[in-house]
Amino acid sequence: MAVKRHVRSRPIRVFLISMFAVPLVSLLALYGFAASITVSNAISDHQYNVAAKAIASGVEGLIVGLPQERAQSYLWLISGGTAPKTSMLEARKTVDSEIPAVRAALNTQQSLLSAQSRSELNTLFTELGRLGKTRAAIDSGAMSPTDAFAVYDTIVDHLFLYFDTSVQDRGASLTAISVGASDSGYAFEVTTRELALMGGALLNHGQMSEAARTLFASSVATRRQLMNEALALMTPDLSAGYVSMENSPPYRQFQTMENRILAS
């Protein structure tokens, strides 16, 4: 059972505004810059590049939409169902509109996949097919905020796991770098999990349940591991943007924020 840690609301709010909201704007901009120079250079094999572009264009909306639906669902549940549902319902519409394109883009690659990759793809489709039941449980209040949050995490996790296994299937000459690029994108997605969880804390009078703190700690550990793996797999010229980001004041403030929350 989630136990609320009673903390002083004002210091947490001031801390979050000064060390999270403003620095993160710069951090996300730096992530975007690093991703743009990495992905465009890493995947150079022609056939692989054609397939990768097809997949990327097909899943881009879902990669953006699912985290938005996750955050809006979490915040709505944190509010006890008293907040307006408009944002959550709009996020659902976005995801629903993107799922057909995702299925089409990924199904075209079936003949090129190993048994493991096909299994990951089928798992992903199964998880997407359960979204209706998840939404119904959210609407009825039968699902806790953190349980709902974890459902969306699982879908996104399977999506990136599919990316990594399918990259290795193709035997492209830059497979390792491509995995590194995927890991860097995954790290960015995990950052949005931290954002949503802290948004919930702000909405909940500066309080975070033990279950939410566990999710936050897991997200921090995962993000850091993914960034380390990405930097290890990419060549120095491709990782330069990330190295600059990690040495920047906004990123260091962001890590300080993470550490203070983990130690609170």
C-alpha positions as CSV (number, residue, x, y, z in Angstrom):
1,M,0.0,0.0,0.0
2,A,1.3,3.4,-0.9
3,V,2.2,5.5,2.2
4,K,2.4,9.2,1.8
5,R,5.5,10.9,3.1
6,H,4.4,14.1,4.8
7,V,6.9,16.8,3.7
8,R,7.0,20.5,3.7
9,S,5.1,21.6,0.6
10,R,6.6,25.0,0.1
11,P,10.3,24.0,0.0
12,I,9.5,21.2,-2.4
13,R,7.6,23.5,-4.7
14,V,10.4,26.1,-4.7
15,F,13.0,23.4,-5.3
16,L,11.1,21.9,-8.2
17,I,10.6,25.2,-9.9
18,S,14.2,26.3,-9.5
19,M,16.0,23.0,-10.2
20,F,13.6,21.1,-12.3
21,A,11.2,23.1,-14.5
22,V,13.6,25.7,-15.9
23,P,16.7,23.5,-16.3
24,L,14.7,20.8,-17.9
25,V,13.7,23.1,-20.8
26,S,17.4,23.5,-21.6
27,L,18.0,19.8,-21.0
28,L,15.3,18.7,-23.5
29,A,16.7,21.1,-26.1
30,L,20.1,19.6,-25.7
31,Y,18.6,16.1,-25.9
32,G,16.9,17.1,-29.2
33,F,20.2,18.4,-30.6
34,A,22.1,15.3,-29.6
35,A,19.5,13.0,-31.0
36,S,19.3,14.8,-34.3
37,I,23.1,14.5,-35.0
38,T,23.2,10.9,-33.7
39,V,20.4,9.2,-35.5
40,S,21.0,10.9,-38.8
41,N,24.6,9.7,-38.9
42,A,24.4,6.4,-37.2
43,I,22.1,4.5,-39.6
44,S,23.9,4.8,-42.9
45,D,23.4,1.4,-44.7
46,H,20.9,2.1,-47.5
47,Q,18.5,-0.8,-47.0
48,Y,18.7,-0.5,-43.3
49,N,18.1,3.2,-43.5
50,V,15.0,2.8,-45.7
51,A,13.5,0.3,-43.2
52,A,14.5,2.5,-40.2
53,K,12.9,5.6,-41.7
54,A,9.7,3.6,-42.4
55,I,9.6,2.4,-38.8
56,A,10.4,5.8,-37.3
57,S,7.7,7.6,-39.3
58,G,5.2,4.9,-38.3
59,V,5.9,4.9,-34.6
60,E,6.9,8.5,-33.9
61,G,3.3,9.6,-33.0
62,L,3.0,6.7,-30.6
63,I,6.3,7.4,-28.9
64,V,5.1,10.9,-28.2
65,G,1.5,10.0,-27.5
66,L,1.9,7.2,-25.0
67,P,3.9,9.3,-22.5
68,Q,1.4,12.1,-22.8
69,E,-1.5,9.7,-22.1
70,R,0.5,8.1,-19.2
71,A,1.1,11.6,-17.6
72,Q,-2.5,12.8,-18.1
73,S,-3.9,9.5,-16.7
74,Y,-1.6,9.6,-13.7
75,L,-2.4,13.2,-12.9
76,W,-6.1,12.6,-13.2
77,L,-5.9,9.6,-10.8
78,I,-3.8,11.6,-8.4
79,S,-6.5,14.3,-8.4
80,G,-9.0,11.6,-7.3
81,G,-10.9,12.0,-10.5
82,T,-11.8,15.6,-9.7
83,A,-9.6,17.2,-12.4
84,P,-11.0,17.8,-15.9
85,K,-10.6,14.8,-18.2
86,T,-10.2,16.9,-21.3
87,S,-6.4,16.5,-21.6
88,M,-6.5,12.8,-20.8
89,L,-9.2,12.1,-23.4
90,E,-7.3,14.2,-26.0
91,A,-4.2,12.1,-25.3
92,R,-6.2,8.9,-25.8
93,K,-7.5,10.1,-29.2
94,T,-4.0,10.9,-30.3
95,V,-2.8,7.4,-29.4
96,D,-5.8,5.7,-31.0
97,S,-5.2,7.6,-34.2
98,E,-1.5,6.5,-34.3
99,I,-2.0,2.8,-33.5
100,P,-3.0,1.8,-37.1
101,A,0.1,3.4,-38.5
102,V,2.3,1.7,-36.0
103,R,0.8,-1.7,-36.8
104,A,1.2,-1.1,-40.5
105,A,4.8,0.1,-40.2
106,L,6.0,-2.7,-37.9
107,N,4.1,-5.5,-39.7
108,T,5.9,-4.7,-43.0
109,Q,9.1,-5.8,-41.3
110,Q,7.8,-9.2,-40.2
111,S,9.7,-11.2,-42.9
112,L,13.0,-9.7,-41.8
113,L,12.7,-10.5,-38.1
114,S,14.1,-13.3,-36.0
115,A,11.9,-15.4,-33.8
116,Q,12.8,-13.2,-30.8
117,S,12.0,-10.0,-32.5
118,R,8.6,-11.4,-33.7
119,S,7.9,-12.4,-30.2
120,E,8.7,-8.9,-28.9
121,L,6.5,-7.4,-31.7
122,N,3.6,-9.7,-30.8
123,T,3.9,-8.8,-27.1
124,L,3.8,-5.1,-28.1
125,F,0.7,-5.5,-30.1
126,T,-0.9,-7.5,-27.3
127,E,-0.1,-4.8,-24.8
128,L,-1.6,-2.1,-27.1
129,G,-4.7,-4.3,-27.4
130,R,-5.2,-4.1,-23.7
131,L,-5.3,-0.3,-23.6
132,G,-9.1,-0.3,-23.6
133,K,-9.3,-2.3,-20.4
134,T,-6.7,-0.2,-18.8
135,R,-8.6,3.0,-19.7
136,A,-11.8,1.5,-18.3
137,A,-10.1,0.7,-15.0
138,I,-8.7,4.2,-14.9
139,D,-12.1,5.8,-15.5
140,S,-13.8,3.7,-12.9
141,G,-11.1,4.3,-10.3
142,A,-10.3,0.6,-10.1
143,M,-6.6,1.2,-10.9
144,S,-4.2,3.1,-8.7
145,P,-2.1,6.0,-10.1
146,T,1.1,4.1,-10.0
147,D,-0.4,0.9,-11.4
148,A,-1.7,2.8,-14.4
149,F,1.6,4.5,-14.8
150,A,3.3,1.1,-14.9
151,V,1.0,-0.2,-17.6
152,Y,2.1,2.6,-20.0
153,D,5.7,2.0,-19.0
154,T,5.4,-1.6,-20.0
155,I,4.1,-0.8,-23.5
156,V,6.9,1.7,-24.1
157,D,9.5,-0.7,-22.7
158,H,8.4,-3.4,-25.2
159,L,8.5,-0.9,-28.0
160,F,12.2,-0.1,-27.3
161,L,13.0,-3.7,-26.7
162,Y,11.7,-4.5,-30.1
163,F,13.8,-1.7,-31.6
164,D,17.0,-3.2,-30.1
165,T,16.3,-6.8,-31.1
166,S,15.2,-5.8,-34.7
167,V,18.3,-3.7,-35.2
168,Q,20.4,-6.7,-34.4
169,D,18.4,-8.9,-36.8
170,R,19.4,-6.8,-39.8
171,G,23.1,-7.2,-39.5
172,A,23.8,-3.6,-40.5
173,S,27.5,-2.5,-40.3
174,L,26.6,0.1,-37.7
175,T,24.4,-2.1,-35.5
176,A,26.1,-1.2,-32.2
177,I,25.9,2.6,-32.9
178,S,22.2,2.2,-33.9
179,V,21.5,0.4,-30.6
180,G,23.3,3.3,-28.9
181,A,21.1,5.8,-30.7
182,S,18.0,3.8,-29.7
183,D,19.2,3.8,-26.1
184,S,19.6,7.5,-26.1
185,G,16.1,8.0,-27.3
186,Y,14.9,5.5,-24.6
187,A,16.8,7.6,-22.0
188,F,14.9,10.7,-23.1
189,E,11.6,8.8,-22.8
190,V,12.5,7.7,-19.2
191,T,13.2,11.3,-18.4
192,T,9.5,12.1,-19.2
193,R,8.6,9.5,-16.6
194,E,10.4,11.5,-14.0
195,L,8.6,14.6,-15.2
196,A,5.2,13.0,-14.8
197,L,5.9,11.6,-11.4
198,M,7.1,15.0,-10.1
199,G,4.1,16.6,-11.7
200,G,2.0,14.3,-9.6
201,A,3.9,15.3,-6.5
202,L,3.2,19.0,-7.2
203,L,-0.5,18.2,-7.7
204,N,-0.6,16.2,-4.5
205,H,0.5,19.1,-2.3
206,G,4.2,18.2,-2.5
207,Q,3.7,14.6,-1.5
208,M,4.8,11.5,-3.3
209,S,3.6,8.0,-2.3
210,E,6.1,5.3,-1.6
211,A,5.0,3.5,-4.8
212,A,5.7,6.7,-6.8
213,R,9.1,7.1,-5.2
214,T,9.9,3.6,-6.2
215,L,8.9,4.3,-9.8
216,F,11.0,7.5,-9.7
217,A,14.1,5.7,-8.3
218,S,13.7,3.0,-11.0
219,S,13.4,5.6,-13.7
220,V,16.5,7.5,-12.5
221,A,18.6,4.3,-12.5
222,T,17.3,3.2,-15.9
223,R,17.9,6.6,-17.5
224,R,21.5,6.7,-16.2
225,Q,22.2,3.2,-17.3
226,L,20.8,3.9,-20.8
227,M,22.9,7.0,-21.2
228,N,26.0,5.2,-20.1
229,E,25.3,2.4,-22.6
230,A,24.6,4.9,-25.4
231,L,27.8,6.7,-24.8
232,A,29.8,3.5,-24.8
233,L,28.2,2.3,-28.1
234,M,28.4,5.5,-30.1
235,T,31.6,6.8,-31.7
236,P,33.2,9.9,-30.2
237,D,32.0,12.2,-32.9
238,L,28.5,11.0,-32.6
239,S,28.5,11.1,-28.8
240,A,30.0,14.6,-28.6
241,G,26.5,16.2,-28.3
242,Y,25.7,14.0,-25.3
243,V,29.0,14.6,-23.6
244,S,28.5,18.3,-23.9
245,M,25.0,17.9,-22.5
246,E,26.3,15.9,-19.5
247,N,28.9,18.6,-18.7
248,S,26.3,21.4,-18.9
249,P,25.0,23.2,-15.9
250,P,21.3,22.3,-16.7
251,Y,22.2,18.6,-16.7
252,R,24.1,18.8,-13.5
253,Q,21.2,20.7,-11.9
254,F,18.9,18.0,-13.2
255,Q,21.0,15.2,-11.6
256,T,21.2,17.2,-8.3
257,M,17.4,17.3,-8.4
258,E,17.2,13.6,-8.9
259,N,19.7,12.9,-6.1
260,R,17.8,15.2,-3.6
261,I,14.5,13.5,-4.3
262,L,16.0,10.0,-4.0
263,A,17.6,11.0,-0.6
264,S,14.5,12.8,0.7
